[in-house]
Amino acid sequence: MKIIICGAGQVGWQIARHLSGERNDVTVVDSNADLVRRATEALDVQGIAGFASYPDVLQRAGASDAEMIIAATHSDEVNMVTCQVAHSIFSIPRKIARLRAQSYLDAIYSDLYRRDHLPIDVVISPEREVADAALQRLEAPAAFDTETFLDGGAQLLGLTIDADCAVVNTPLRQLTDLFSTLRAVVVGVRREGTLFAPEPRDQVFIGDSVYVMIHADDMARTLEIFGKPNRKQERVVLIGGGNVGLMVARALEEREDRIRAKVIEKNRKCAERAAEELEKTIVLHGDGLDTALLSEANIGRADAVLCVTDDDKTNLLAAVRAKSQGCPMAIALINDPTLAPLMEPLGIDAYINPRATTVSSILRHIRHGRVRAVYSIGDAEAEVIEAEVLSTSPIAGQKIRDIDFPEGVLVGALRKAGRVVKISGATRVEEGDQIVLFVLTKDVAAVETLLQVSIDFF
């Protein structure tokens, strides 16, 4: 598959890393020659320095016979024009664009949008992806990471192990014996900075971060077993009233079990816009680091604070300050993944990585065959892949214990005839089942072979 990726920033680089690792013919285009050089030196990709929207630059990138173009530069306008040029001049069949500006998104998601006028097959909005991730964090406040699969029937939880966990120092194979009806599988463990797929004899220790795939109905019980309180969120303070904060506040207003929210926004125009568009949310104009303003927002009585400004350090410091004033749950938006290790020493409960959510969204739209969803774990260290089992797949008709999965792969969930089932080694995988796999990045290509999903890219 020949793919052109426009933009060699964090998102473009990660997408190139994934796709080149799967033996695709990838060319990266960016106006910054240093970013192009970084990509070509670190990855098995070709690089072109130049403006992605220029026809001659795309020609040099191989647009004449490319099958897909992903426009992920920092400019919405460049991304849109790039897709238009790719369509009109080079007839590239698959076009994906990352767009940020709300005005463009409002038009695209309304009847004003016509594909023949602006030929973009898939629009990715980082702000929408981040807002969705923030809402999921609020749904599972005890988890540092969470994502849903199988149309909400299964959920991935990232949990930090502490002394309250009932299964500390217990081999994972004994979970079934201790909790026979629990539909939960520990699919990943991070210990001393290293992420791995555990074996049945492995134990979890205090300080580990584990990824658990659960049946949606077993959320409360799983949290109880792992020593995590299942607090209901009733009051939330949002620090940052930009696009992300506004989307989250709107979603909270629309919920049936509405959460009372307050928004703190430093920029007056953004604060005024938020106050105009929100009907049931109190908007305060001021600095989210101001202790007096946090007190005015009753931060000590809030169930959670969500820090979503466009500055990582502000988000980290605001989360710490909110915790120091009595808020039990702090979630911070962090663009720079190298700051994530500061979470634990600073006492921040969870973070949202916009790059990971955007990369996951793009991968979800470009994966081979019957892949239904992809979620990127950590700094692209692993993926959780949801796929339909095809009749041609080597795993069809086999028991899970008999499938020759690589060491870095574990089955997390399985849905048969519309029902998410409890899995064991004796569970048989059949054609038409939907399976959810935890896969270390190095094993993604092998899993795609097992799933027979490289037959058709679209």
ABEGO torsion letter per residue (X at the ends): XBBBBBEABAAAAAAAAAAAAAGBBBBBBBABAAAAAAAAAABBBBBBBEBAABAAAAAAAGAAABABBBBABABAAAAAAAAAAAAAAAGBABBBBBBABAAAAAAAABAABBAAABBBABBBBAAAAAAAAAAAAAABAABABBBBBGGGABBBBBBBBBAABAABGBBAAAAAAABAABBBBBABBBBGGBBBBBBAABBBBBGBBBBBBBBAAAAAAAAAAAGBBBBBBABBBBBEABAAAAAAAAAAAABABBBBBBBBBABAAAAAAAAAABAABBBBBEBAABAAAAAAAGAAABABBBBABABAAAAAAAAAAAAAAGBABBBBBBABAAAAAAAAAAGBABBBBAAAAAAAAAAAAABBEABABBBBBEBGABBBBBBBBBAABAABGBBAAABBBBAABBBABBBBGGBBBBBBAABBBBBGBBBBBBBBAAAAAAAAAAAGAAABAX
